[in-house]
């Protein structure tokens, strides 16, 4: 059999079937979302956000407890609710048992920051630098996923908006603690009416469901604010809430599995000396990836629907594409000069004779 006949041999049915399956899989939206996420360096962006967020959380906690520590220390119920809400939002963040029972920050040490002294002032400066830096990086990362350039808004206006959003996120945490306490109390009251003790397994499960439900709702609102307010991406409302819901489901799953992530880091002998910090960094990395993957879901859906988010950016890209096409086209060859007529040739001869 010659090489030519071998080259002309059609592919086997098995190969065609495998190619068809691969084509169908690549056409799935979930696959295209992750391909889009990887193409735009999503994992690297999420890693940078996680590293910045870890330091911002530490500074933010110290500032928050320095300002509100007096009220929280006197109100035991509110204090415990805030600490529980923090541990539910970021598993392994606060050590409530003292010693080495787990948690990156000792709750007693955190509650002792009731006076806003020089340590609080340093923490406030660190919070402004790290939190504003994280918000700015989050904005750039989300806009990168949507393939948009940096916003043209004034730098000072952007920082003021970031500061306002950061304060709003802190208030959301307080609201989450209050709603969690209210939901748990209401659940216990309803169970008592039904004759069910609050210490039973059923009561514990229902209380956990209520807490997760409150956190899910607040996570959805926070993610929608990050995509629309912080990043300034004009996502259509329906697609915005669908993406925020997907992100909230991912964050809720991480919070449920957060203790497992922290436990896995603790059991690793290579990082045992800083296992809690490693676990927190892993948690933040996954959380930031969830935020950007949800943004990638919206970006792919918008592209499929042919929706233009920013007409100005779309027009600039269209003009640039036209210039590239024009530059790539070969230059038109000059048309040949027409043959001179008989009168023209006679006139040319007389003109040459006159010059002589």
Protein Blocks (a to p, Z undefined) as FASTA:
>chain_A
ZZklmmmpccdfklmmmmmmmmmmmmpmklmmmmmmmmnommmmmmmmmmmmmmmmmmmm
mmmmmmmmmmmmmmmmlmmmmmmmmmmmmghkacckgpjnopjbdfklmmmmmbccfklm
mmmmmmmmmmmmmmmmmmmmmmmmnopacdfbdfklmmmmmmmmmmmmmmmmmmmmmmmm
mmmmmmmmmmmmnopafkbmklmmmmmmmmmmmmmmmmmmmmmmmmmmmnopacdfklmm
mmmmmmmmmmmmmmmmmmmmmmmmmmpmklmmmmmmmmmmmmmmmmmmmmmmmmmmmmmm
mmmnopafblmlmmmmmmmmmmmmmmmpccddddddddddfklmmmmmmmmmmmZZ
